[in-house]
Amino acid sequence: MNKLLPIVCLSLLLILSPAYASKAQSTCQKNWIEKSDQQFAADCADMAFDGSLKDRQKVAWMLFARINQLIDDRQGVSGSNKVPQWMAWATDADTFTANPTFKYTQVNRADMQPVTDKKLLAGGVSLSEPDGANEEVTRNYISYDYLTQTAKLNTKEGFLAYVNAGNKVDMPIGTIELKASWLKVPDMGAPKGAITFNFASGEYWFRGIHIMVKMRKLTDVNNLFYSEDPSWFWTTFEFTNNPGVSHVRDEFITQNAPLTERDINKILKQAGVANVGFEAYTPNGTQIRFTEDADGKTPVILGHTDMEDFAGSPNTAQPSYWTSFNSSCHSCHATAAINPKTGEFFPFSVPKGKLTPQYYGTTTGDSPKNLYLGDGFVPLDFMWPIPFQAKAQTKGK
């Protein structure tokens, strides 16, 4: 073999990489606000997965601007007569029911629909005080249609029939899943700059939102538990003045590349959502795989100080004093899985970094036991709503 060949190839790679990156940015950013969710995901996958951290941050802001495009407020919950479009998307309650009939008509809800499961400490999921979470999951039409029509994963019977037939859960390109965090406005008022809404159940202020988008298919869906190849893009926007958020970003978040105010304003203006309050929310970071640089060593840390407070220590309610934050979107969602033979879902836990077949979760109840990921579990394409919600629904309900 010619010893110069690796050197020549490396040199070409170094020469071509800037041009490749520039082409990826151009493809992604051209008419980005007019594209369908599917087209945006396909066009921006290279920029999101193969570009720099700054490129990823731009994709995060573009996604934030896209989901927050304004529609008419039909319910009178906003003082501006406009609301973000995702407030008219299907929620978990709309999706995981025996006969889902939700229609995407751009009519926003009069009240939020908080999730019916609240994650507490690692390994535990509680059905008590469901509204205590103040977290609302919504999804775009691509996701809703796949879950309720294509694969029929909205009930326990439908879901078990699908996986027991040997089918793989493989969400379509362009799938968007969101989780918003709300808090009732206290007597002293909402924090300065926070966006508020007057829902039927009271006035709430918006604490931030998780965004997860399926942007690329994995070549081997069976290797989802362990592959460092990216398929989903993760980011979480948080109210910039949340207590302790600066400490968490500076000390624990591993992949954050803040944009300039000028770049942010440009993106928001292009989407028509500038000067309506979204400037008070910024990304905690982005994530596309288990570990940095796919090295299998350094875990990527990403989370929201309210929605992932269970991952902070020592006191989950005081992010300013945390000495650790073990939140990792990709690692956590990768463990959304089921054993088709036993019907058991893999327990919720707080993993970080690369998973192995020996990774285990502990069940709750009178006789807790450890379940190992490599012991018959199949992946659910990072979709935790399926274990949390579909298992509680039957066709007869």
C-alpha positions in Angstrom: 0.0 0.0 0.0 1.2 3.5 -0.8 2.3 5.1 2.5 1.5 8.5 1.1 -2.2 7.6 0.5 -3.4 8.2 4.1 -1.6 11.5 4.1 -3.1 12.6 0.8 -6.6 11.5 1.9 -6.2 13.5 5.1 -5.0 16.5 3.3 -8.0 16.3 0.9 -10.3 16.0 3.8 -8.9 19.1 5.5 -9.2 21.0 2.2 -12.7 19.8 1.4 -14.2 20.0 4.9 -14.8 23.8 5.0 -16.5 23.5 1.5 -18.6 20.6 2.7 -19.6 22.5 5.8 -20.5 25.6 3.8 -22.6 23.5 1.4 -24.4 21.8 4.3 -25.2 25.2 5.9 -26.4 26.6 2.6 -28.7 23.6 2.0 -30.1 23.9 5.5 -30.6 27.6 5.7 -32.1 28.1 2.2 -35.8 29.0 2.7 -35.6 27.2 6.1 -38.7 28.7 7.6 -40.9 27.7 4.6 -39.9 24.0 4.6 -42.0 21.2 5.9 -40.8 19.5 9.0 -39.7 16.5 7.0 -37.7 18.6 4.5 -36.1 20.8 7.1 -34.9 17.7 9.0 -33.5 16.1 5.9 -31.8 19.2 4.6 -30.3 20.1 8.0 -29.1 16.7 9.1 -25.6 17.2 7.7 -25.3 20.6 9.4 -26.7 19.2 12.7 -24.7 16.0 12.8 -21.5 16.7 10.9 -20.9 20.4 11.5 -19.4 22.3 14.4 -21.0 23.0 17.8 -21.8 26.5 16.6 -23.6 24.9 13.6 -25.6 22.8 16.0 -26.5 25.8 18.0 -27.8 27.5 14.9 -29.9 24.5 14.1 -31.3 24.6 17.7 -32.3 28.2 17.3 -33.9 27.5 13.9 -35.9 24.7 15.4 -37.0 26.9 18.3 -38.1 29.6 15.9 -39.9 27.1 13.7 -42.0 25.5 16.5 -42.8 29.0 17.9 -44.2 30.4 14.6 -47.3 32.4 15.7 -50.9 31.5 15.0 -54.1 33.2 16.1 -55.0 32.8 19.7 -58.5 31.3 19.5 -58.9 30.8 23.3 -57.8 34.2 24.7 -54.9 32.8 26.7 -52.4 35.4 25.4 -52.3 39.1 25.7 -50.9 39.5 22.2 -53.7 37.5 20.5 -51.0 35.2 19.1 -49.6 31.8 20.4 -46.9 29.5 19.3 -48.1 26.8 16.8 -47.1 23.9 19.1 -49.8 25.0 21.5 -52.2 23.6 18.9 -50.4 20.3 18.5 -51.5 16.9 19.8 -50.6 16.2 23.5 -50.0 12.8 25.1 -53.6 12.8 26.2 -54.7 13.4 22.6 -52.4 10.7 21.3 -52.5 7.8 23.7 -56.2 7.0 23.8 -58.2 4.1 22.4 -59.6 6.1 19.6 -57.5 9.2 18.8 -59.4 11.8 16.8 -57.2 14.8 17.1 -57.2 17.2 14.1 -54.4 19.6 13.3 -56.5 22.7 12.7 -54.2 25.3 14.3 -56.7 25.9 17.1 -54.8 26.3 20.4 -55.9 24.7 23.7 -57.8 26.6 26.3 -55.8 24.9 29.0 -52.5 23.0 29.2 -52.6 19.2 29.4 -49.8 18.1 31.8 -48.3 14.6 31.4 -49.9 11.9 33.5 -46.7 10.5 34.8 -44.2 12.4 36.9 -40.6 11.2 37.0 -39.3 11.4 40.6 -36.0 9.9 41.7 -34.0 7.7 39.5 -35.7 4.4 38.9 -39.2 5.6 40.0 -42.2 6.8 38.2 -45.2 7.9 40.1 -48.9 8.2 39.1 -49.7 10.3 42.2 -50.1 14.0 41.8 -49.8 13.9 38.0 -50.2 17.6 37.6 -47.3 18.3 39.9 -45.0 17.8 37.0 -46.4 20.9 35.1 -44.9 19.3 32.0 -46.8 19.2 28.7 -45.7 16.9 25.9 -46.8 17.8 22.3 -45.9 16.4 18.9 -46.2 17.4 15.2 -48.5 15.6 12.7 -45.7 13.4 11.5 -45.2 11.9 14.9 -48.9 11.7 15.7 -49.8 10.0 12.5 -47.1 7.3 12.9 -48.0 6.6 16.5 -51.8 6.4 16.0 -52.2 5.3 12.3 -49.1 3.8 10.7 -47.8 1.7 13.6 -50.8 2.0 16.0 -48.7 2.4 19.1 -51.2 4.3 21.1 -52.6 1.4 23.1 -51.0 -1.5 25.0 -52.6 -4.2 22.7 -51.7 -2.3 19.5 -48.2 -1.8 20.7 -47.6 -5.4 21.7 -49.1 -6.7 18.5 -46.7 -4.4 16.5 -43.5 -5.5 18.2 -44.4 -9.1 18.6 -44.9 -9.3 14.9 -41.2 -8.4 14.5 -41.7 -4.8 13.6 -39.2 -2.1 14.7 -40.3 1.2 16.0 -38.7 3.7 13.6 -40.1 7.2 13.8 -40.2 9.0 10.4 -37.7 11.8 9.5 -39.2 15.1 10.5 -40.8 13.7 13.7 -40.8 16.5 16.4 -41.5 15.8 20.1 -41.7 18.6 22.6 -41.9 18.9 26.3 -42.8 22.3 27.8 -42.3 23.3 31.4 -44.9 25.5 33.2 -45.2 27.0 36.6 -48.2 28.7 38.1 -47.6 32.4 38.6 -47.0 33.1 42.3 -48.5 36.0 44.2 -45.2 37.9 43.7 -45.7 37.6 39.9 -43.8 35.9 37.1 -40.1 36.5 36.7 -39.2 39.6 34.7 -39.1 38.8 31.0 -40.9 35.4 31.3 -43.8 34.7 28.9 -47.1 34.1 30.6 -50.4 32.6 29.5 -53.9 32.8 31.2 -55.1 29.2 30.9 -58.4 28.0 32.1 -56.8 26.5 35.2 -54.8 29.7 36.0 -52.0 31.9 34.9 -48.7 30.1 34.2 -45.3 31.2 33.1 -43.3 29.4 30.5 -40.0 27.9 32.0 -38.7 26.4 28.8 -39.0 23.5 26.3 -37.3 20.3 25.2 -37.0 19.8 21.4 -36.2 16.4 19.9 -36.2 15.9 16.2 -35.6 12.8 14.1 -33.3 13.9 11.3 -31.6 10.8 10.0 -32.3 7.1 9.8 -29.9 4.7 11.5 -28.4 2.1 9.2 -28.9 -0.5 11.9 -31.9 0.1 14.1 -31.1 -3.0 16.1 -27.9 -1.3 17.4 -29.7 1.8 18.7 -28.8 1.0 22.3 -25.1 1.3 21.6 -24.5 3.1 18.3 -22.8 6.6 18.4 -24.3 7.3 14.9 -26.7 10.2 15.3 -30.3 10.0 14.3 -32.1 12.4 16.8 -31.2 16.0 17.5 -31.7 17.2 21.1 -31.8 20.7 22.6 -33.5 22.3 25.5 -34.3 26.0 25.8 -34.6 27.4 29.3 -35.6 30.8 30.8 -32.3 32.4 31.0 -32.9 33.8 34.5 -34.0 30.6 36.1 -32.2 30.2 39.4 -28.9 28.3 39.0 -29.1 27.9 35.2 -25.9 29.8 34.6 -24.1 27.6 37.2 -25.4 24.5 35.5 -24.5 25.6 32.0 -21.0 26.7 33.1 -20.1 23.7 35.2 -22.0 20.7 33.8 -23.4 21.2 30.3 -20.8 19.8 27.9 -21.8 21.0 24.4 -23.0 24.6 24.4 -21.8 27.2 21.9 -23.9 30.4 22.5 -24.6 32.5 19.4 -24.2 36.3 19.3 -27.2 38.4 20.0 -27.1 39.5 16.4 -27.2 36.0 15.0 -30.1 35.1 17.4 -32.1 38.2 16.4 -31.5 37.4 12.7 -33.0 33.9 13.1 -36.0 35.1 15.1 -36.7 37.9 12.6 -36.5 35.5 9.7 -39.2 33.4 11.4 -41.3 36.4 12.3 -41.0 35.8 16.0 -38.7 38.6 17.1 -39.6 40.9 20.0 -42.4 38.7 21.4 -40.4 37.4 24.4 -38.5 34.4 23.0 -35.2 36.3 23.4 -35.5 35.5 27.2 -35.0 31.8 26.4 -31.7 30.3 25.3 -30.4 26.8 24.8 -28.6 24.9 27.6 -26.8 23.1 24.8 -27.3 20.4 22.1 -26.7 16.6 21.9 -26.6 14.1 19.1 -25.0 11.0 20.6 -23.9 9.3 23.9 -20.3 10.7 24.2 -18.3 13.6 22.9 -16.7 13.0 19.6 -18.1 9.4 19.7 -15.1 8.4 21.7 -17.1 6.3 24.1 -15.4 8.0 27.1 -16.7 11.5 27.9 -20.5 11.6 28.4 -22.5 14.4 26.9 -24.5 16.2 29.6 -27.7 18.1 28.7 -30.9 18.8 30.5 -33.3 21.5 32.0 -32.9 22.5 35.6 -36.6 22.0 36.3 -37.5 19.1 34.0 -34.4 17.1 34.9 -34.1 18.3 38.5 -34.0 14.6 39.6 -30.5 14.4 37.9 -29.1 17.2 40.1 -27.4 16.8 43.4 -27.3 17.3 46.3 -30.6 19.1 46.6 -32.8 18.8 43.5 -34.6 22.1 44.3 -31.4 24.2 44.4 -29.5 24.1 41.0 -27.3 26.9 42.2 -25.7 24.5 44.7 -25.5 21.4 42.5 -22.2 19.6 42.5 -23.3 17.2 39.8 -25.9 17.0 37.0 -26.2 13.6 35.4 -28.8 14.4 32.8 -28.2 13.1 29.3 -31.1 13.3 26.8 -29.7 10.8 24.3 -28.7 8.2 27.0 -32.0 8.5 28.9 -34.2 8.2 25.8 -32.2 5.3 24.4 -33.4 3.1 27.3 -37.0 3.5 26.2 -37.4 -0.2 25.4 -39.6 -3.3 25.8 -39.0 -7.0 26.1 -41.5 -8.5 23.6 -41.5 -11.9 25.4 -42.3 -10.7 28.8 -44.1 -7.5 28.0 -41.9 -5.6 30.5 -40.8 -2.1 29.7 -37.3 -1.1 30.7 -37.4 0.9 33.9 -36.9 4.6 33.8 -33.4 5.5 35.1 -30.8 8.3 34.7 -28.0 6.9 32.5 -25.2 9.0 31.1 -22.6 8.1 28.5 -22.4 5.0 26.4 -24.7 2.1 27.2 -23.7 -1.6 27.3 -25.8 -4.8 27.5 -25.0 -4.9 31.2 -26.7 -1.6 31.9 -29.7 -2.2 34.2 -32.7 -0.5 35.6 -34.5 -1.4 38.8 -38.3 -2.1 38.9 -40.5 -0.7 41.6 -43.1 -2.5 43.7 -43.2 -5.1 46.3 -40.5 -7.3 44.7 -38.1 -5.0 42.9 -35.7 -6.6 40.5 -32.9 -5.6 38.0 -33.7 -5.7 34.3 -30.7 -5.8 32.0 -30.8 -3.9 28.7 -29.1 -6.8 26.8 -31.5 -9.4 28.1 -34.2 -9.4 25.4 -35.1 -5.7 25.2 -35.8 -4.0 21.9 -35.5 -0.3 21.4 -38.4 2.1 20.9 -36.5 4.7 18.9 -35.9 7.0 21.9 -39.7 7.4 22.5 -40.3 7.5 26.2 -44.0 8.5 25.7 -44.7 4.9 24.5 -43.7 3.2 27.8 -45.2 6.1 29.9 -48.5 6.4 28.1 -49.4 3.5 25.8 -49.0 0.9 28.5 -51.9 2.5 30.4 -54.3 2.5 27.5 -56.3 -0.5 26.2 -58.6 -0.7 23.1 -61.6 -1.0 25.3 -61.1 2.2 27.2 
